[in-house]
Amino acid sequence: MPPVIEAHGLGIRFSRNRKHSPSLRRLLFGRREDVGRSEFWAVKDVSFEVGEGEAVGLVGANGHGKSTLLKLIAGVLVPDTGRVVVRGGVAPLIELTGGFEGELTARENVYLAGGLHGLTKEQVDERFDSIIEFAEIEEFVDTPFRHFSSGMKVRLGFAVVTTLDEPIVLVDEVLAVGDKKFRQKCYARLDEMLGSGRTLFMVSHGEADLKRFCTRGLYIRRGELITDGPIEKAIDDYNDFQGTS
């Protein structure tokens, strides 16, 4: 079986003053628009492969490229160098409320978000009740999304994305939000998804979460891949460096 994720020499530059984002003009004509700006490599020359069913955790300090790497894999960002190949659909637990509209009700947003992720109306119909039940918003189904608390918004976003059937799951810090009861529900849902043989790629600052869900770790420092091995080794290398810096 070929790897489900392949990264070859992957790199992306950001401006120190404003995040570097390729415009349509640059994508079409290859023109540089950032001449004279101070730039840095958020991810630099990163290569790895992930096999089907693996659970991989990204380890590293804030601002060292973990979330950026996850967004490159998700296709949210376009690399400046190298390429990434993803074989299979992706369930992105990254920006959970992205695509939700404040003026629309929870009901309308479920159908909107489901459609954006490739679900048909019939598929959303089948999953709607379980989504609302998981998010614990039965009394607010027809309330505009903008009136939701931040916790309610996250619960609904998590419920929608984790109902997708995609074989690859990308997780970025979502387990750090919500109350203890909801976090336990998130853990159980991820356990269920992993138990069905899905591939997990995860960013978390919680060592306990990384060790619970991941068997392999990639330690990223200043955008470069330092360690690729067992999750315990990646965490130890990160902690050793933090202790000497």
C-alpha positions in Angstrom: 0.0 0.0 0.0 1.4 3.5 -0.9 1.6 6.0 1.9 -1.6 8.0 2.5 0.5 11.2 3.1 3.8 12.0 1.4 5.7 15.3 2.0 8.8 15.9 -0.2 11.0 18.9 0.6 8.0 20.8 1.8 8.5 24.5 2.6 6.6 27.8 3.0 7.8 31.3 3.7 5.9 33.9 5.7 6.5 37.7 6.0 7.5 38.8 9.5 5.1 41.8 9.1 2.2 40.0 7.5 1.4 36.4 6.8 2.6 35.4 3.4 -0.4 34.1 1.4 -0.1 33.5 -2.4 -2.5 35.7 -4.4 -4.3 34.6 -7.5 -1.9 36.7 -9.6 1.1 34.9 -8.1 -0.5 31.5 -8.5 -1.4 32.1 -12.2 1.7 34.0 -13.3 4.4 33.1 -10.7 5.1 36.7 -9.8 6.8 37.6 -6.5 4.9 40.2 -4.6 6.9 40.3 -1.4 10.2 41.8 -2.7 11.9 43.8 0.1 10.0 42.2 2.9 11.7 40.4 5.7 10.7 36.7 5.3 11.3 33.5 7.3 10.7 29.8 6.6 7.7 28.6 8.7 8.3 25.1 7.3 11.6 24.3 5.6 12.6 21.2 3.6 10.4 18.8 5.5 10.0 15.2 4.2 8.2 12.2 5.6 5.6 9.5 4.8 2.6 8.4 6.8 1.1 4.9 6.2 -2.6 4.0 6.4 -3.8 3.7 10.0 -0.8 5.4 11.6 -1.3 7.9 14.5 1.3 10.7 14.2 1.7 13.6 16.7 3.5 16.8 15.9 5.7 18.0 18.7 7.3 21.4 19.2 7.1 24.9 20.7 4.6 27.6 19.7 5.4 29.3 16.5 7.8 26.6 15.2 5.6 25.4 12.2 3.4 22.6 13.5 0.0 24.1 12.6 1.4 25.5 9.4 2.6 22.0 8.4 -0.9 20.6 9.2 -2.5 23.3 7.0 -0.1 22.4 4.1 -1.3 18.8 4.4 -4.9 19.9 4.5 -4.4 22.0 1.4 -5.3 25.2 3.2 -1.9 26.7 2.4 0.1 26.4 -0.9 3.8 25.4 -0.4 6.6 27.6 -1.8 8.9 24.5 -2.2 8.4 20.8 -2.5 5.0 19.1 -2.6 2.6 17.1 -0.5 0.5 14.2 -1.7 -2.6 13.1 0.2 -4.3 9.9 -0.9 -7.8 10.0 0.5 -10.3 12.5 1.9 -9.5 14.6 5.0 -11.6 15.4 8.0 -9.9 18.7 9.2 -10.3 19.4 12.9 -8.3 22.6 12.5 -10.5 25.7 12.5 -13.7 24.1 13.6 -16.1 27.0 13.0 -14.6 28.0 9.6 -17.3 28.3 7.1 -20.1 28.8 9.6 -22.2 32.0 9.1 -23.2 34.0 12.1 -26.6 35.1 10.7 -27.6 31.5 9.9 -29.1 29.2 12.5 -27.4 26.1 13.8 -29.6 24.0 11.6 -28.7 25.9 8.5 -25.0 25.9 9.4 -25.0 22.1 9.7 -26.3 21.8 6.2 -23.9 24.5 4.9 -20.8 23.0 6.6 -21.8 19.5 5.6 -22.1 20.6 2.0 -18.8 22.3 2.1 -17.2 19.0 3.2 -18.9 17.1 0.4 -21.9 15.6 2.1 -25.2 15.5 0.2 -28.4 16.8 1.7 -29.6 13.3 2.2 -26.4 12.4 4.1 -26.8 15.4 6.3 -30.4 14.5 6.9 -29.3 11.0 8.2 -26.7 12.5 10.5 -28.4 15.6 11.7 -29.9 14.4 14.9 -26.7 12.7 16.1 -24.7 15.9 15.3 -27.1 18.1 17.3 -27.2 15.5 20.2 -23.4 15.3 20.3 -23.1 19.1 20.3 -25.7 19.3 23.1 -27.6 22.2 21.5 -31.0 20.6 21.0 -32.7 23.7 22.4 -30.8 26.1 20.1 -31.2 24.4 16.7 -33.0 27.4 15.2 -30.9 30.1 17.0 -28.6 32.2 14.9 -25.0 31.0 15.3 -23.7 34.4 16.3 -25.7 34.1 19.6 -23.8 30.9 20.5 -21.1 30.9 23.2 -17.6 30.0 22.0 -18.0 26.6 23.6 -21.3 25.9 21.8 -19.7 26.9 18.5 -16.8 24.6 19.0 -19.0 21.7 20.0 -21.1 22.1 16.9 -18.0 22.3 14.6 -16.5 19.2 16.2 -19.7 17.3 15.8 -20.0 18.1 12.1 -16.4 17.4 11.2 -16.2 14.1 13.1 -19.3 12.8 11.4 -17.5 12.8 8.1 -16.3 9.4 6.7 -12.9 10.6 5.5 -10.0 8.2 6.1 -7.6 10.9 7.3 -8.2 13.0 10.4 -6.2 16.2 11.0 -6.4 17.6 14.6 -5.0 20.9 15.7 -5.4 21.7 19.4 -9.2 21.1 19.5 -8.9 18.9 22.5 -7.7 21.9 24.5 -11.1 23.6 24.3 -14.4 23.0 26.0 -15.2 21.7 29.5 -14.0 18.4 31.0 -17.2 16.6 30.1 -17.0 17.6 26.4 -13.3 16.8 26.2 -14.1 13.2 27.4 -16.7 13.0 24.6 -14.1 14.2 22.1 -11.6 11.5 23.4 -14.2 8.8 22.9 -15.1 10.0 19.4 -11.4 10.0 18.4 -10.9 6.6 19.9 -13.9 5.4 17.8 -12.4 6.9 14.6 -9.0 5.4 15.2 -10.6 2.1 16.0 -12.1 2.1 12.6 -8.6 2.2 11.0 -8.4 5.9 10.2 -5.1 7.8 9.9 -4.5 10.5 12.5 -2.2 13.5 12.2 -2.3 15.6 15.4 -1.0 18.8 17.0 -1.4 19.2 20.8 0.6 20.8 23.5 -0.6 18.2 25.9 1.9 15.4 26.2 -0.8 13.1 27.7 -3.0 13.6 24.6 -0.1 12.9 22.3 0.9 9.7 24.2 -2.7 8.6 24.4 -3.5 8.8 20.7 -0.2 8.7 18.9 2.5 6.1 18.4 4.8 8.1 16.2 6.1 11.6 16.7 7.5 14.3 14.4 9.5 17.0 16.4 9.5 20.3 14.5 11.9 23.1 15.5 12.1 26.4 13.7 10.2 24.8 10.8 12.6 21.9 10.4 12.1 18.2 11.1 14.4 17.2 13.9 13.1 13.8 15.0 10.9 11.2 13.3 10.4 8.2 15.6 8.3 6.9 18.5 6.2 9.6 20.1 8.1 9.2 23.4 11.4 9.9 21.6 10.0 13.0 19.9 8.7 14.3 23.2 11.9 13.6 25.0 14.0 15.3 22.3 11.7 18.4 22.6 11.9 18.5 26.4 15.7 18.0 26.3 16.1 21.0 24.0 13.8 23.1 26.1 15.9 22.3 29.1 19.1 23.5 27.4 17.7 26.6 25.7 
